Amino acid sequence: MIQSDNIKVIQRDLKKLVGFRGAIDGRYGRATDNAVELAAARNFKLGFNFEMPEAQPDPQQVSIHKGAREVFEKAKSYLGTVEIKGSGSNPNILNFWANIQQDWVHSDSVPWCAAFVGNVLVECGYKSTNSGRAKSYLEWGVRAPNLKCPPIGSIIVFHRGPPGSRFGHVAFLAALHNGSIYDDQNNITVLGGNQSDKVCFAKYAGSRFVDARVHHSWVDFKAA
C-alpha cells in the first residue's frame, strides 16, 4: 500500500468534499481510491494536483507516422475547447461523448479525457474503446514497439493517483526530446482533453506513465 504526505493532503480534501470517513494516514487504500473516484465524478479539485503545469511541446520533434500525424492534427484542431462554468455545458464536449456512444452524458463536468481521445479516433476513422475510462485505452490497438520513442500522436496512458490505481488519464503524445518520450525533467508532453478543464498541451511526470498505444498500422514507425 502506497503511503505519502501528499496522500494525506488528498484525504483531508476528500473529507471536506465527499465525506471521506477513512483515517488521515497517508495510506492509499480502497477507501481513499473510492473517494477519489467520487470526487472526480463530481469534478472536485483536490489539494494536491497530480498534473504538471500546462506546457507547449518541444519544437525538436522527430518524424511521425502518417496515421499518427492525422490523429495528432485532428486533436490540435480542438485546442482551446473549454468547459463552461456554471449550469451550461460546452456542446463540443457533449459531442465527444456522443461520438463514443455515451450520449447519456449531459454535463461537461463529467471527466472527459477518454471521451476526447475516443472522439478524435472516431473522426479519423479508427475505433474507440467506447468508454469514458482512461485506462480502457490499455486495451486499444497494440503496445508501441519502442516505448521510449513511439510516434507523436500515440495514445499515452497515465496513472491518476498513486501507481496501481485503476483510475488514469489518457492523451496524445505531443513531443519527443532527442528521440525520447521524456524531457530533461523526466516529464512527458501530451495533448489532451480535461487538462485544466480544457483541451491543451500539458506535461505529466514520467513516473505516472503506464503505456503507449498505437494502431497496428503505425508499428512500422521509424524515428528520423
Backbone as CSV, one residue per row, in Angstrom:
resi,resn,N_x,N_y,N_z,CA_x,CA_y,CA_z,C_x,C_y,C_z
1,MET,0.852,-1.189,0.000,0.000,0.000,0.000,0.890,1.242,0.000
2,ILE,0.605,2.169,-0.865,1.418,3.365,-1.005,1.082,4.361,0.096
3,GLN,2.095,5.033,0.619,1.889,5.978,1.699,2.734,7.217,1.439
4,SER,2.162,8.421,1.654,2.923,9.648,1.489,2.171,10.811,2.112
5,ASP,2.906,11.924,2.342,2.277,13.132,2.865,1.301,13.718,1.858
6,ASN,1.577,13.549,0.553,0.665,14.055,-0.470,-0.702,13.386,-0.365
7,ILE,-0.715,12.109,-0.040,-1.983,11.387,0.098,-2.758,11.911,1.305
8,LYS,-2.050,12.334,2.359,-2.737,12.937,3.497,-3.470,14.208,3.072
9,VAL,-2.840,15.003,2.199,-3.483,16.222,1.692,-4.762,15.857,0.956
10,ILE,-4.679,14.828,0.115,-5.853,14.372,-0.623,-6.944,13.913,0.337
11,GLN,-6.570,13.140,1.334,-7.565,12.609,2.275,-8.267,13.730,3.041
12,ARG,-7.537,14.775,3.403,-8.171,15.908,4.089,-9.194,16.585,3.180
13,ASP,-8.833,16.757,1.906,-9.766,17.365,0.963,-10.981,16.475,0.735
14,LEU,-10.734,15.173,0.661,-11.838,14.238,0.444,-12.814,14.259,1.618
15,LYS,-12.291,14.458,2.806,-13.152,14.529,3.990,-14.110,15.711,3.876
16,LYS,-13.607,16.849,3.370,-14.424,18.052,3.214,-15.388,17.926,2.029
17,LEU,-14.913,17.326,0.953,-15.669,17.337,-0.299,-16.722,16.237,-0.393
18,VAL,-16.358,15.024,0.008,-17.273,13.895,-0.189,-17.499,13.079,1.082
19,GLY,-17.117,13.650,2.218,-17.373,12.956,3.476,-16.535,11.715,3.694
20,PHE,-15.299,11.712,3.200,-14.399,10.575,3.398,-14.286,10.246,4.885
21,ARG,-14.548,8.992,5.258,-14.559,8.580,6.656,-13.342,7.775,7.062
22,GLY,-12.419,7.601,6.139,-11.222,6.847,6.481,-10.262,7.663,7.317
23,ALA,-9.194,7.018,7.739,-8.177,7.691,8.545,-7.329,8.610,7.667
24,ILE,-6.916,9.742,8.219,-5.995,10.642,7.511,-4.583,10.147,7.819
25,ASP,-4.203,9.074,7.137,-2.957,8.388,7.478,-1.954,8.332,6.331
26,GLY,-2.311,8.934,5.182,-1.383,8.915,4.049,-1.272,7.580,3.367
27,ARG,-2.177,6.660,3.676,-2.147,5.326,3.074,-3.237,5.249,2.003
28,TYR,-2.831,4.935,0.786,-3.773,4.923,-0.332,-4.354,3.525,-0.491
29,GLY,-5.488,3.309,0.185,-6.171,2.029,0.102,-7.484,2.140,-0.638
30,ARG,-8.335,1.132,-0.482,-9.590,1.071,-1.226,-10.513,2.235,-0.880
31,ALA,-10.594,2.605,0.395,-11.497,3.691,0.799,-11.085,5.004,0.157
32,THR,-9.792,5.295,0.150,-9.305,6.523,-0.479,-9.535,6.485,-1.980
33,ASP,-9.269,5.332,-2.580,-9.457,5.168,-4.025,-10.911,5.434,-4.406
34,ASN,-11.848,4.873,-3.652,-13.265,5.073,-3.952,-13.664,6.536,-3.788
35,ALA,-13.112,7.204,-2.781,-13.438,8.611,-2.551,-12.860,9.494,-3.654
36,VAL,-11.670,9.161,-4.144,-11.081,9.906,-5.264,-11.977,9.788,-6.495
37,GLU,-12.483,8.573,-6.753,-13.367,8.376,-7.898,-14.639,9.214,-7.759
38,LEU,-15.194,9.262,-6.560,-16.402,10.042,-6.328,-16.130,11.529,-6.523
39,ALA,-15.002,12.011,-6.024,-14.651,13.417,-6.186,-14.442,13.759,-7.653
40,ALA,-13.808,12.843,-8.396,-13.581,13.085,-9.822,-14.901,13.140,-10.579
41,ALA,-15.829,12.252,-10.237,-17.133,12.231,-10.902,-17.890,13.539,-10.675
42,ARG,-17.631,14.171,-9.528,-18.291,15.443,-9.215,-17.443,16.644,-9.629
43,ASN,-16.303,16.352,-10.287,-15.410,17.388,-10.803,-14.822,18.263,-9.701
44,PHE,-14.628,17.697,-8.501,-13.985,18.449,-7.438,-12.482,18.467,-7.673
45,LYS,-11.837,19.528,-7.239,-10.393,19.669,-7.357,-9.751,19.341,-6.016
46,LEU,-8.776,18.438,-6.029,-8.101,18.034,-4.803,-6.911,18.947,-4.531
47,GLY,-6.538,19.062,-3.250,-5.489,19.992,-2.862,-4.152,19.685,-3.484
48,PHE,-3.866,18.414,-3.758,-2.602,18.058,-4.402,-2.876,17.715,-5.845
49,ASN,-2.316,18.482,-6.758,-2.569,18.316,-8.184,-1.527,17.393,-8.789
50,PHE,-1.964,16.266,-9.319,-1.028,15.317,-9.919,-0.555,15.776,-11.289
51,GLU,-1.219,16.774,-11.885,-0.851,17.236,-13.209,0.333,18.193,-13.141
52,MET,1.111,18.226,-14.201,2.150,19.220,-14.340,1.545,20.467,-14.978
53,PRO,2.194,21.621,-14.853,1.646,22.834,-15.459,1.500,22.694,-16.970
54,GLU,0.575,23.468,-17.521,0.368,23.461,-18.964,1.674,23.836,-19.663
55,ALA,1.936,23.223,-20.789,3.194,23.479,-21.482,3.007,23.319,-22.978
56,GLN,3.879,23.956,-23.729,3.910,23.782,-25.169,4.911,22.674,-25.502
57,PRO,4.702,21.953,-26.601,5.628,20.872,-26.943,6.985,21.387,-27.373
58,ASP,7.995,20.573,-27.138,9.341,20.889,-27.587,9.357,20.963,-29.115
59,PRO,9.931,22.013,-29.704,9.928,22.131,-31.164,10.807,21.107,-31.865
60,GLN,11.733,20.483,-31.129,12.609,19.497,-31.746,11.939,18.136,-31.726
61,GLN,11.172,17.859,-32.759,10.434,16.615,-32.854,10.956,15.801,-34.037
62,VAL,10.964,14.489,-33.892,11.370,13.632,-34.997,10.153,13.356,-35.874
63,SER,10.379,12.673,-36.982,9.291,12.354,-37.889,8.224,11.527,-37.186
64,ILE,6.984,11.645,-37.648,5.907,10.850,-37.083,5.172,10.123,-38.195
65,HIS,4.543,9.043,-37.830,3.828,8.223,-38.793,2.656,8.995,-39.376
66,LYS,2.336,8.770,-40.645,1.262,9.499,-41.323,-0.066,9.353,-40.581
67,GLY,-0.411,8.132,-40.171,-1.674,7.918,-39.471,-1.694,8.593,-38.123
68,ALA,-0.582,8.489,-37.392,-0.492,9.143,-36.099,-0.529,10.658,-36.263
69,ARG,0.090,11.175,-37.326,0.074,12.611,-37.579,-1.353,13.105,-37.797
70,GLU,-2.135,12.344,-38.550,-3.520,12.727,-38.799,-4.289,12.828,-37.493
71,VAL,-4.091,11.857,-36.616,-4.766,11.869,-35.323,-4.323,13.078,-34.509
72,PHE,-3.028,13.340,-34.496,-2.495,14.454,-33.724,-3.028,15.792,-34.246
73,GLU,-3.076,15.949,-35.572,-3.575,17.204,-36.143,-5.059,17.391,-35.841
74,LYS,-5.820,16.313,-35.865,-7.241,16.414,-35.518,-7.383,16.847,-34.045
75,ALA,-6.577,16.248,-33.175,-6.625,16.641,-31.766,-6.275,18.121,-31.606
76,LYS,-5.282,18.600,-32.352,-4.880,20.000,-32.261,-6.004,20.936,-32.688
77,SER,-6.864,20.469,-33.578,-7.945,21.333,-34.057,-8.922,21.691,-32.937
78,TYR,-8.869,20.962,-31.827,-9.765,21.234,-30.695,-9.082,22.051,-29.601
79,LEU,-7.855,22.496,-29.820,-7.168,23.290,-28.808,-8.035,24.474,-28.379
80,GLY,-8.111,24.688,-27.083,-8.908,25.796,-26.565,-10.317,25.430,-26.196
81,THR,-10.778,24.230,-26.585,-12.102,23.778,-26.156,-12.112,23.722,-24.633
82,VAL,-13.060,24.388,-24.013,-13.032,24.539,-22.561,-14.421,24.303,-21.972
83,GLU,-14.448,23.803,-20.753,-15.716,23.623,-20.057,-16.389,24.971,-19.804
84,ILE,-17.700,24.987,-19.812,-18.468,26.181,-19.485,-18.763,26.155,-17.986
85,LYS,-18.381,27.203,-17.312,-18.609,27.265,-15.871,-20.088,27.502,-15.595
86,GLY,-20.558,26.951,-14.483,-21.952,27.128,-14.115,-22.817,26.001,-14.627
87,SER,-24.058,26.331,-14.952,-25.035,25.293,-15.309,-24.958,24.860,-16.771
88,GLY,-24.286,25.615,-17.616,-24.201,25.257,-19.026,-23.130,24.216,-19.297
89,SER,-23.126,23.689,-20.513,-22.111,22.722,-20.940,-21.689,23.019,-22.362
90,ASN,-20.415,22.814,-22.647,-19.895,23.028,-23.988,-20.429,21.928,-24.902
91,PRO,-21.172,22.269,-25.970,-21.735,21.238,-26.840,-20.678,20.395,-27.526
92,ASN,-19.487,20.952,-27.745,-18.419,20.157,-28.351,-18.019,19.006,-27.434
93,ILE,-17.948,19.268,-26.134,-17.569,18.222,-25.187,-18.664,17.161,-25.100
94,LEU,-19.906,17.589,-25.099,-21.006,16.613,-25.096,-20.977,15.771,-26.365
95,ASN,-20.566,16.380,-27.470,-20.467,15.631,-28.727,-19.360,14.585,-28.672
96,PHE,-18.288,14.881,-27.923,-17.237,13.865,-27.733,-17.859,12.587,-27.169
97,TRP,-18.712,12.756,-26.159,-19.366,11.603,-25.545,-20.292,10.895,-26.526
98,ALA,-21.053,11.670,-27.287,-21.984,11.069,-28.250,-21.230,10.244,-29.288
99,ASN,-20.053,10.720,-29.694,-19.284,10.021,-30.725,-18.651,8.732,-30.231
100,ILE,-18.628,8.522,-28.912,-18.155,7.220,-28.403,-19.334,6.429,-27.826
101,GLN,-20.532,6.766,-28.306,-21.756,6.038,-27.957,-22.064,6.112,-26.459
102,GLN,-21.780,7.279,-25.879,-22.079,7.522,-24.473,-22.906,8.802,-24.365
103,ASP,-23.992,8.863,-25.138,-24.759,10.097,-25.198,-25.662,10.304,-23.988
104,TRP,-25.510,9.473,-22.964,-26.207,9.686,-21.693,-25.574,10.833,-20.907
105,VAL,-24.349,11.213,-21.280,-23.658,12.284,-20.563,-24.194,13.628,-21.035
106,HIS,-24.676,14.438,-20.129,-25.267,15.736,-20.474,-24.593,16.888,-19.745
107,SER,-23.401,16.657,-19.200,-22.688,17.712,-18.493,-21.208,17.637,-18.823
108,ASP,-20.594,18.792,-19.081,-19.161,18.790,-19.370,-18.322,18.721,-18.096
109,SER,-18.989,18.569,-16.945,-18.249,18.403,-15.697,-17.850,16.951,-15.446
110,VAL,-18.408,16.021,-16.226,-18.003,14.618,-16.127,-16.605,14.494,-16.740
111,PRO,-15.631,13.924,-16.024,-14.274,13.820,-16.567,-14.269,13.238,-17.976
112,TRP,-13.642,13.957,-18.917,-13.842,13.644,-20.333,-12.565,13.414,-21.134
113,CYS,-11.453,13.100,-20.473,-10.214,12.879,-21.233,-10.355,11.712,-22.205
114,ALA,-10.988,10.616,-21.759,-11.148,9.446,-22.635,-12.165,9.722,-23.741
115,ALA,-13.182,10.519,-23.430,-14.162,10.886,-24.456,-13.497,11.694,-25.558
116,PHE,-12.584,12.585,-25.175,-11.865,13.383,-26.174,-11.015,12.499,-27.067
117,VAL,-10.236,11.611,-26.458,-9.392,10.698,-27.254,-10.258,9.857,-28.183
118,GLY,-11.343,9.298,-27.665,-12.213,8.468,-28.492,-12.825,9.236,-29.640
119,ASN,-13.258,10.470,-29.384,-13.847,11.292,-30.432,-12.847,11.539,-31.559
120,VAL,-11.616,11.877,-31.201,-10.589,12.127,-32.213,-10.355,10.883,-33.059
121,LEU,-10.266,9.729,-32.410,-10.052,8.490,-33.159,-11.201,8.225,-34.125
122,VAL,-12.431,8.380,-33.646,-13.606,8.139,-34.493,-13.601,9.082,-35.686
123,GLU,-13.284,10.343,-35.451,-13.276,11.315,-36.548,-12.179,11.024,-37.569
124,CYS,-11.153,10.291,-37.148,-10.072,9.916,-38.068,-10.274,8.528,-38.668
125,GLY,-11.416,7.914,-38.392,-11.735,6.626,-38.995,-11.284,5.410,-38.221
126,TYR,-10.866,5.602,-36.972,-10.464,4.483,-36.114,-11.571,4.177,-35.105
127,LYS,-11.539,2.987,-34.554,-12.474,2.637,-33.494,-11.965,3.189,-32.171
128,SER,-12.882,3.615,-31.316,-12.515,3.989,-29.955,-12.827,2.806,-29.043
129,THR,-12.604,2.972,-27.763,-12.994,1.926,-26.812,-14.449,2.092,-26.386
130,ASN,-15.088,3.187,-26.841,-16.478,3.490,-26.440,-16.620,3.513,-24.920
131,SER,-15.598,4.044,-24.266,-15.597,4.082,-22.804,-15.109,5.437,-22.322
132,GLY,-15.622,5.862,-21.179,-15.139,7.066,-20.535,-14.000,6.804,-19.569
133,ARG,-13.564,5.562,-19.457,-12.462,5.208,-18.570,-11.124,5.378,-19.280
134,ALA,-10.251,6.175,-18.713,-8.956,6.423,-19.333,-8.180,5.126,-19.563
135,LYS,-8.206,4.240,-18.575,-7.399,3.026,-18.689,-8.023,1.977,-19.611
136,SER,-9.206,2.264,-20.160,-9.735,1.371,-21.189,-8.808,1.358,-22.401
137,TYR,-8.010,2.427,-22.559,-7.104,2.511,-23.706,-5.860,1.643,-23.559
138,LEU,-5.725,0.991,-22.419,-4.670,-0.018,-22.301,-4.995,-1.238,-23.152
139,GLU,-6.256,-1.338,-23.597,-6.680,-2.450,-24.458,-6.840,-2.010,-25.912
140,TRP,-6.534,-0.747,-26.217,-6.712,-0.246,-27.583,-5.455,-0.496,-28.405
141,GLY,-5.634,-0.924,-29.652,-4.501,-1.108,-30.541,-3.485,-2.086,-29.978
142,VAL,-2.217,-1.732,-30.137,-1.123,-2.554,-29.635,-0.136,-1.665,-28.893
143,ARG,0.657,-2.281,-28.055,1.703,-1.514,-27.361,2.735,-1.037,-28.386
144,ALA,3.169,0.211,-28.254,4.204,0.729,-29.142,5.452,-0.138,-29.018
145,PRO,6.034,-0.577,-30.154,7.210,-1.443,-30.075,8.377,-0.810,-29.320
146,ASN,8.506,0.510,-29.437,9.574,1.227,-28.739,8.928,2.223,-27.790
147,LEU,8.786,1.860,-26.522,8.095,2.718,-25.560,8.862,4.004,-25.290
148,LYS,10.165,4.008,-25.524,10.943,5.224,-25.314,10.720,6.220,-26.431
149,CYS,10.345,5.725,-27.624,10.212,6.622,-28.770,9.057,6.184,-29.662
150,PRO,7.827,6.270,-29.157,6.660,5.981,-30.006,6.380,7.184,-30.905
151,PRO,5.586,7.027,-31.951,5.290,8.172,-32.813,4.448,9.216,-32.106
152,ILE,4.704,10.475,-32.421,3.849,11.546,-31.912,2.432,11.290,-32.405
153,GLY,1.472,11.438,-31.523,0.092,11.063,-31.831,-0.287,9.736,-31.211
154,SER,0.707,9.017,-30.657,0.403,7.785,-29.915,-0.479,8.114,-28.721
155,ILE,-1.245,7.127,-28.279,-2.090,7.299,-27.110,-1.280,6.940,-25.864
156,ILE,-1.179,7.907,-24.961,-0.396,7.728,-23.743,-1.349,7.590,-22.554
157,VAL,-1.151,6.552,-21.782,-1.987,6.298,-20.606,-1.145,6.519,-19.353
158,PHE,-1.706,7.299,-18.420,-1.053,7.596,-17.149,-1.881,7.064,-15.989
159,HIS,-1.220,6.844,-14.866,-1.935,6.642,-13.621,-2.530,7.972,-13.184
160,ARG,-3.692,7.937,-12.551,-4.218,9.096,-11.820,-4.255,8.701,-10.358
161,GLY,-3.502,9.424,-9.562,-3.298,8.993,-8.194,-2.071,8.097,-8.147
162,PRO,-1.872,7.414,-7.061,-0.688,6.572,-6.913,-0.648,5.439,-7.939
163,PRO,0.547,4.988,-8.319,0.656,3.853,-9.230,-0.138,2.656,-8.721
164,GLY,-0.798,1.971,-9.628,-1.614,0.841,-9.256,-3.080,1.169,-9.142
165,SER,-3.407,2.468,-9.075,-4.814,2.867,-9.043,-5.474,2.454,-10.347
166,ARG,-6.773,2.136,-10.286,-7.470,1.786,-11.520,-7.907,3.023,-12.303
167,PHE,-7.653,4.192,-11.738,-8.011,5.439,-12.403,-6.813,5.981,-13.163
168,GLY,-7.083,6.747,-14.208,-5.974,7.236,-15.001,-6.311,8.477,-15.799
169,HIS,-5.383,8.814,-16.659,-5.556,9.920,-17.596,-5.038,9.419,-18.939
170,VAL,-5.660,9.890,-20.033,-5.239,9.456,-21.360,-5.184,10.667,-22.275
171,ALA,-4.175,10.690,-23.145,-3.973,11.824,-24.040,-3.076,11.369,-25.191
172,PHE,-2.761,12.302,-26.082,-1.915,12.003,-27.238,-0.502,12.541,-27.005
173,LEU,0.500,11.731,-27.341,1.887,12.187,-27.240,2.095,13.393,-28.147
174,ALA,2.687,14.456,-27.592,2.820,15.705,-28.337,4.254,16.086,-28.654
175,ALA,5.237,15.429,-28.048,6.624,15.837,-28.291,7.586,14.705,-27.978
176,LEU,8.684,14.711,-28.716,9.815,13.843,-28.423,11.028,14.731,-28.205
177,HIS,11.891,14.316,-27.304,13.036,15.131,-26.921,14.306,14.335,-27.206
178,ASN,14.987,14.693,-28.286,16.179,13.947,-28.701,15.875,12.458,-28.833
179,GLY,14.713,12.164,-29.438,14.337,10.779,-29.676,13.779,10.067,-28.471
180,SER,13.407,10.816,-27.430,12.881,10.183,-26.223,11.545,10.801,-25.850
181,ILE,10.668,9.982,-25.280,9.385,10.451,-24.787,9.557,11.363,-23.568
182,TYR,10.701,11.250,-22.886,10.951,12.001,-21.653,11.810,13.233,-21.923
183,ASP,11.479,14.366,-21.283,12.334,15.537,-21.388,13.394,15.482,-20.285
184,ASP,14.153,16.564,-20.134,15.258,16.562,-19.179,14.787,16.466,-17.732
185,GLN,13.517,16.817,-17.486,12.964,16.722,-16.135,12.139,15.444,-15.943
186,ASN,12.272,14.503,-16.889,11.551,13.236,-16.843,10.042,13.428,-16.942
187,ASN,9.619,14.476,-17.664,8.207,14.718,-17.918,7.847,14.315,-19.340
188,ILE,6.579,14.043,-19.564,6.054,13.666,-20.882,5.049,14.733,-21.308
189,THR,5.215,15.268,-22.506,4.321,16.309,-23.013,3.228,15.674,-23.863
190,VAL,1.981,15.973,-23.521,0.838,15.404,-24.239,-0.156,16.501,-24.618
191,LEU,-0.992,16.162,-25.561,-2.129,16.994,-25.953,-3.374,16.211,-25.582
192,GLY,-4.209,16.794,-24.724,-5.367,16.032,-24.276,-6.512,16.913,-23.836
193,GLY,-7.627,16.268,-23.536,-8.805,16.945,-23.043,-8.935,16.791,-21.541
194,ASN,-9.738,17.652,-20.936,-9.930,17.668,-19.489,-8.614,17.881,-18.760
195,GLN,-7.735,18.646,-19.373,-6.490,19.075,-18.742,-6.689,20.540,-18.368
196,SER,-6.779,20.816,-17.074,-7.165,22.148,-16.598,-8.505,22.550,-17.203
197,ASP,-9.408,21.577,-17.330,-10.780,21.769,-17.811,-10.848,22.180,-19.282
198,LYS,-9.839,21.856,-20.061,-9.844,22.241,-21.469,-8.960,21.304,-22.281
199,VAL,-8.965,21.501,-23.606,-8.029,20.804,-24.485,-6.778,21.664,-24.574
200,CYS,-5.655,21.110,-24.174,-4.414,21.883,-24.175,-3.221,20.931,-24.134
201,PHE,-2.032,21.503,-24.282,-0.801,20.769,-24.046,-0.504,20.793,-22.547
202,ALA,0.026,19.706,-22.038,0.406,19.665,-20.623,1.537,18.665,-20.443
203,LYS,2.271,18.842,-19.370,3.330,17.904,-19.013,2.893,17.084,-17.810
204,TYR,3.197,15.787,-17.867,2.910,14.886,-16.765,4.202,14.175,-16.362
205,ALA,4.321,13.915,-15.095,5.527,13.252,-14.591,5.698,11.877,-15.236
206,GLY,6.918,11.589,-15.666,7.186,10.297,-16.283,6.911,9.129,-15.364
207,SER,6.942,9.363,-14.057,6.659,8.296,-13.098,5.217,7.828,-13.174
208,ARG,4.345,8.630,-13.807,2.934,8.265,-13.932,2.662,7.473,-15.214
209,PHE,3.655,7.352,-16.073,3.471,6.678,-17.362,3.126,5.203,-17.167
210,VAL,2.101,4.758,-17.915,1.709,3.345,-17.869,2.025,2.661,-19.190
211,ASP,1.588,3.250,-20.307,1.756,2.582,-21.588,1.587,3.578,-22.736
212,ALA,2.126,3.212,-23.886,1.930,3.953,-25.137,1.284,2.998,-26.125
213,ARG,0.128,3.372,-26.647,-0.640,2.510,-27.526,-0.675,3.101,-28.933
214,VAL,-0.554,2.243,-29.923,-0.591,2.666,-31.323,-1.518,1.743,-32.102
215,HIS,-2.054,2.264,-33.197,-2.805,1.409,-34.110,-1.835,0.440,-34.777
216,HIS,-2.318,-0.744,-35.101,-1.402,-1.745,-35.661,-0.754,-1.286,-36.955
217,SER,-1.405,-0.358,-37.667,-0.828,0.143,-38.917,0.296,1.136,-38.695
218,TRP,0.525,1.543,-37.414,1.577,2.510,-37.138,2.877,1.861,-36.685
219,VAL,2.911,0.548,-36.577,4.052,-0.100,-35.929,5.314,-0.087,-36.785
220,ASP,5.213,0.349,-38.033,6.408,0.433,-38.862,7.125,1.760,-38.653
221,PHE,6.714,2.539,-37.640,7.309,3.843,-37.369,8.801,3.720,-37.117
222,LYS,9.553,4.618,-37.764,10.992,4.711,-37.521,11.333,6.177,-37.287
223,ALA,12.064,6.459,-36.228,12.458,7.843,-35.963,13.462,8.296,-37.001
224,ALA,13.360,9.549,-37.412,14.294,10.092,-38.410,15.633,10.422,-37.748
